[in-house]
Amino acid sequence: MTAGFGLFMWARRVGSVELVEEDDPVFGWRERLLDAFDGLARNAPTAHQGKDERRWTSP
């Protein structure tokens, strides 16, 4: 299960295209994992952030 989330995280880090629609059950699963551990994954730098925003910040 976490290997699948890793693929979503890779896509989130390197691209700016949403892979799943909001009405897809996988969307909810991914959102819950992004918010796990106080949003650690959601706060990871992404490709579509500005250059100055890519610094890693602890939640």
DALIN-V209477 format. One record per run of one state. SS is the DSSP state (helix for helix, strand for strand, loop for the rest). FROM is the first residue (numbers start at 1). TO is the last residue. If there is no record, write none. Layout:
<<SS & FROM & TO> <SS & FROM & TO>>
This chain:
<<loop & 1 & 1> <helix & 2 & 14> <loop & 15 & 24> <helix & 25 & 39> <loop & 40 & 50> <helix & 51 & 53> <loop & 54 & 59>>
